[in-house]
Amino acid sequence: MESVRAAVYLSVCLSLLTSLCQGQRSPETLFGLTDKELAALLDQADSSVSLSVEKKASVIPRCDVGERCAMKHGPRIGRLCDCLRGTACNTFFLRCY
């Protein structure tokens, strides 16, 4: 019971101390950065997020029957386009059939 009371007393003291010290900090700096630096950092983060969303939202083009639909890179096969409905990409010829 003593330890619980001490923990509550300590947390109340720490919260009062932090609320009193908030006024001592300069309002224009946060984590040592000025407002302009924070704005530039947020713009940069926002642009990188939008690029990754655009890459994921891109549509794979469609291939007609007989067109090349894949490319071989050593043991790997990379898709170039998606075959039309009812056809499939033949992994030996690398064409839609």
C-alpha distance (Angstrom), angle and dihedral (degrees) to the residues before:
residue distance angle dihedral
M1 . . .
E2 3.79 . .
S3 3.81 92.0 .
V4 3.81 92.3 51.7
R5 3.80 91.1 49.3
A6 3.82 90.6 48.4
A7 3.83 91.5 48.9
V8 3.82 91.8 50.7
Y9 3.81 91.4 46.9
L10 3.81 91.0 49.0
S11 3.82 93.2 48.8
V12 3.82 91.7 49.5
C13 3.80 90.9 49.8
L14 3.81 92.2 48.3
S15 3.80 92.8 48.7
L16 3.81 91.5 50.1
L17 3.79 90.9 47.8
T18 3.80 93.3 50.3
S19 3.82 92.6 46.9
L20 3.80 90.4 51.6
C21 3.81 92.6 47.6
Q22 3.82 93.9 51.0
G23 3.81 90.1 80.6
Q24 3.82 91.6 54.7
R25 3.79 93.6 63.0
S26 3.78 119.7 89.1
P27 3.84 110.1 -107.1
E28 3.82 95.4 -144.3
T29 3.80 95.0 58.9
L30 3.77 127.5 62.5
F31 3.80 119.8 176.1
G32 3.79 87.7 -8.3
L33 3.83 93.5 -60.3
T34 3.79 127.4 118.2
D35 3.79 123.8 -133.0
K36 3.81 92.7 -99.8
E37 3.81 92.2 51.8
L38 3.81 91.1 48.4
A39 3.82 91.0 49.6
A40 3.81 91.2 50.0
L41 3.81 90.4 48.5
L42 3.80 92.0 50.6
D43 3.81 92.3 47.7
Q44 3.79 90.8 50.7
A45 3.82 92.0 49.1
D46 3.81 91.0 47.3
S47 3.81 92.8 51.5
S48 3.82 92.7 49.7
V49 3.81 91.0 50.8
S50 3.79 92.7 50.7
L51 3.82 91.6 50.4
S52 3.79 92.8 54.2
V53 3.81 90.7 48.5
E54 3.81 90.9 50.3
K55 3.80 91.6 51.4
K56 3.80 92.0 50.8
A57 3.80 92.4 46.1
S58 3.81 94.4 52.3
V59 3.77 115.8 118.1
I60 3.81 121.7 -127.6
P61 3.82 109.1 -127.0
R62 3.81 120.4 -116.9
C63 3.83 123.7 -112.3
D64 3.78 126.2 -147.1
V65 3.81 122.4 -132.6
G66 3.81 110.0 -72.6
E67 3.81 95.5 19.6
R68 3.77 121.9 123.7
C69 3.81 107.7 -96.1
A70 3.81 102.8 171.3
M71 3.77 142.2 30.8
K72 3.78 128.7 -147.3
H73 3.81 120.6 -129.1
G74 3.79 104.5 -178.2
P75 3.80 106.8 -67.2
R76 3.81 92.0 -11.5
I77 3.79 128.2 86.1
G78 3.80 117.8 -149.7
R79 3.79 121.5 -158.3
L80 3.81 116.0 -125.4
C81 3.78 98.3 178.7
D82 3.79 142.8 -12.2
C83 3.81 118.8 -98.8
L84 3.80 119.9 -123.7
R85 3.77 120.8 -96.5
G86 3.78 112.4 -73.3
T87 3.82 93.8 25.9
A88 3.78 131.8 85.3
C89 3.77 135.9 -156.9
N90 3.80 109.3 -102.4
T91 3.82 106.5 -138.9
F92 3.83 92.9 -154.3
F93 3.82 98.9 50.5
L94 3.84 93.0 25.2
R95 3.80 90.1 -137.3
C96 3.80 136.0 112.6
Y97 3.82 113.1 -97.5
